[in-house]
Amino acid sequence: MLICRTIGTVVSTVKHERLHSRKLLLVRRSSHDGKPTGESFVAVDTVGAGEGEIVLVALGSAARETDGTRSAPVDATIIGIVDSTAVSGKLTFAKSETNA
């Protein structure tokens, strides 16, 4: 799993039948404190994430293990919304502090 931040939406009116009614979000890999560290990519949203949230993203075959993505041609799926992170017992990110 990766920690990523949602940075936008992707609209595709013509897509594979298994992706109909699925929201696509543009995400960017982030560090434990939410700072960007990598390239952006598209992920299927299965949890109702919004723009600017820190999320957990499953990649590869694991991305196809949710009820909504099984047998779908996906390799990145948002599987969780991060509430907080801590490193060595110190809080490094808290959703309530950034998205209040």
N, C-alpha and C positions, 0 to 999 in steps of 0.2 A: 504494500500500500504506500501511497505517496500523500504527503500533505500539500495541498494546493489552495490557491485563492481563485475564486470565480471572478473573471474580469469582463465578461460579456456574454451575449447570447449568439446563437447561430440559427438562422432560419433557413429551412430547406423544405420547400413544398413538394418536391419530387424526391422520394427516398425509398429505400428498401421497405417492403411491407411490414417487417418486424419492428420497424422504427416509427411507424405511424403513431401519432398521439404521444410521442416521447419528446421531452424538452432536451435540446442540445445546448450545452454551455461551453464557453471558451474558458479554459482554466490555465493557470500558470503555476508550475511547481514552486513551492515556498519552503522556507526554513521553519523550524519549530515556533518561531515568533511571528510568522506571517509575512516576512520579508521575501520578495521574489528572488528566486535563484535559478530559474531555468526558462526554457522556451514555453510558449503557449501551445495548447492542443485542445481538441474537442473531446468532451466526455458526455455520455448520456446521463441525465439526472434521474435518479430513482428515489430521491428523498425529499424533493421540493426545495432545493437550495435556491438562494437568491444571489443576485450580483453583489460582489464584495465579500462574500462569506469565505471562511476557511473551511475546507472540506477534505474528506478522505476519498482517495481515488484508487480503485482496483484496476490493475492493468492485465493485458493478455487474456489467457483462458479464464482467470478469476473474474474478469469483467463480465463474462457470460454466465455466471452462476446465480444471478438474481432472477426472481420470477419474471421481471419485465424485460430481461435481456437474453434469456435462454434461447439458444438457436438463432440469435441475431448476429449480424456481422459487426460486432463492436470489439474494441480493444481497450477502451477506457470508460469506466462507469463510476459515477459519484455514489458512494455507498454510505456516507455519513457526513454530518455537519459537526465541526469541532466546537465545543464549548470552551475548553481551556487546554493549555499545555503547560507542563512543568518539567524543568531539567534540574537534577540534583536537589529536588525539593523546592526550587524557586519558580514561582509562576512566571512564565515567559509570554503567555498570550491568554487573554480572557475576552470572550465574546461580549460580555456585558460592558466592558470598557471601550470597545470599538464600535459596536452596533447598537448602542442604547437608544 
